[in-house]
Amino acid sequence: MDHYIYFRQLSDEDKLNMKNELERFGWKIGGEASMAHSPNHIPSESKVSFYILSCPNNKEVQFPEGYFPSNNEKCTLCGLPVSVTYSKTH
């Protein structure tokens, strides 16, 4: 089962740091995409990017700090949320 991490407006450096941190935690990034998502269709707010992660199928793997469940759906293989939102905490 795939997992999805949604985020908005990160710099290239922040995205690289996020990728490196996820890999240190045992995740494998399978792809990146973006989509329009704004109820008001405001261009600066409308782009949401996301990473597609392969399930680690490992109960020991966790998400790093700053990741919050987007819904209540849990993976049947690892028990973690299928969709999470990343919030940069500085």
KALIN-V61275 format. One record per residue. N is the residue number from 1. RES is the residue in one small letter. PHI is phi in degrees with one decimal (NA if undefined). OMEGA is omega in degrees with one decimal (NA if undefined). D_CENTER is the distance of its C-alpha to the mean C-alpha in Angstrom with 1 decimal. Layout:
BEGIN
[[N | RES | PHI | OMEGA | D_CENTER] [N | RES | PHI | OMEGA | D_CENTER]]
END
This chain:
BEGIN
[[1 | m | NA | 177.8 | 14.2] [2 | d | -86.2 | 173.9 | 10.9] [3 | h | -118.5 | -177.1 | 7.5] [4 | y | -129.5 | 175.5 | 4.9] [5 | i | -116.5 | -179.6 | 1.4] [6 | y | -99.5 | 178.4 | 4.5] [7 | f | -154.0 | 179.1 | 6.6] [8 | r | -122.0 | 166.3 | 10.4] [9 | q | 40.5 | 173.1 | 13.1] [10 | l | -102.0 | 175.4 | 12.1] [11 | s | -70.2 | 177.2 | 15.0] [12 | d | -58.9 | 179.1 | 15.2] [13 | e | -64.6 | 178.6 | 15.9] [14 | d | -63.6 | 178.3 | 12.9] [15 | k | -65.0 | 177.9 | 10.6] [16 | l | -63.5 | 177.5 | 12.9] [17 | n | -62.4 | 178.9 | 12.8] [18 | m | -64.7 | 178.2 | 9.1] [19 | k | -58.7 | -179.3 | 9.6] [20 | n | -62.1 | 179.8 | 12.8] [21 | e | -66.0 | 178.0 | 11.7] [22 | l | -61.4 | 178.7 | 9.2] [23 | e | -64.3 | 176.5 | 12.3] [24 | r | -62.8 | 179.1 | 14.6] [25 | f | -84.0 | 175.8 | 13.0] [26 | g | 100.4 | -179.4 | 13.7] [27 | w | -89.7 | 174.5 | 10.7] [28 | k | -117.3 | -178.8 | 11.5] [29 | i | -86.7 | -177.5 | 9.6] [30 | g | -95.2 | -179.9 | 11.5] [31 | g | 176.3 | 178.4 | 10.9] [32 | e | -135.3 | 178.0 | 9.7] [33 | a | -150.0 | 175.0 | 10.9] [34 | s | -143.5 | -179.8 | 11.7] [35 | m | -152.2 | 175.0 | 13.8] [36 | a | -79.8 | -178.8 | 16.2] [37 | h | -157.5 | 176.1 | 15.5] [38 | s | -153.0 | 179.9 | 18.2] [39 | p | -63.6 | -179.0 | 21.0] [40 | n | -98.9 | -179.8 | 23.3] [41 | h | 55.8 | 176.4 | 22.3] [42 | i | -85.4 | -174.1 | 22.4] [43 | p | -51.4 | -177.6 | 21.2] [44 | s | -69.2 | -178.9 | 19.8] [45 | e | -103.3 | -167.3 | 17.6] [46 | s | -85.1 | -175.2 | 17.0] [47 | k | -88.9 | 174.0 | 14.4] [48 | v | -117.7 | 177.1 | 10.8] [49 | s | -101.7 | 176.2 | 8.7] [50 | f | -152.6 | 172.5 | 5.8] [51 | y | -102.5 | 173.2 | 5.4] [52 | i | -104.1 | -177.1 | 7.3] [53 | l | -111.1 | 173.3 | 7.8] [54 | s | -78.0 | 178.6 | 11.3] [55 | c | -62.8 | 178.8 | 12.3] [56 | p | -73.6 | -179.0 | 14.1] [57 | n | 48.8 | -175.3 | 16.7] [58 | n | -145.7 | -178.0 | 17.5] [59 | k | -67.3 | -178.5 | 18.0] [60 | e | -82.1 | -176.9 | 18.0] [61 | v | -75.4 | 178.1 | 14.3] [62 | q | -131.8 | 170.5 | 12.2] [63 | f | -87.6 | 175.2 | 9.1] [64 | p | -64.6 | 177.4 | 10.4] [65 | e | -62.2 | 177.9 | 11.8] [66 | g | 98.1 | 179.6 | 10.1] [67 | y | -110.2 | -175.5 | 7.4] [68 | f | -127.4 | -180.0 | 9.0] [69 | p | -55.9 | 177.7 | 9.5] [70 | s | -88.3 | 178.5 | 9.6] [71 | n | -155.7 | -176.2 | 12.6] [72 | n | -95.7 | -177.3 | 14.9] [73 | e | -71.7 | 179.0 | 14.2] [74 | k | -111.2 | 177.5 | 14.3] [75 | c | -71.3 | 179.4 | 14.2] [76 | t | -76.1 | -179.0 | 17.9] [77 | l | -90.1 | -174.9 | 17.6] [78 | c | -115.2 | 178.4 | 15.8] [79 | g | 84.2 | -179.7 | 15.8] [80 | l | -86.1 | 177.0 | 12.2] [81 | p | -59.0 | 178.2 | 10.3] [82 | v | -75.6 | -179.8 | 9.3] [83 | s | -121.3 | 176.1 | 7.0] [84 | v | -132.1 | 176.3 | 5.4] [85 | t | -113.3 | 177.8 | 5.6] [86 | y | -97.0 | 175.8 | 5.8] [87 | s | -121.2 | -179.4 | 9.6] [88 | k | -66.1 | -177.3 | 11.6] [89 | t | -114.3 | 175.8 | 14.5] [90 | h | -124.4 | NA | 17.6]]
END
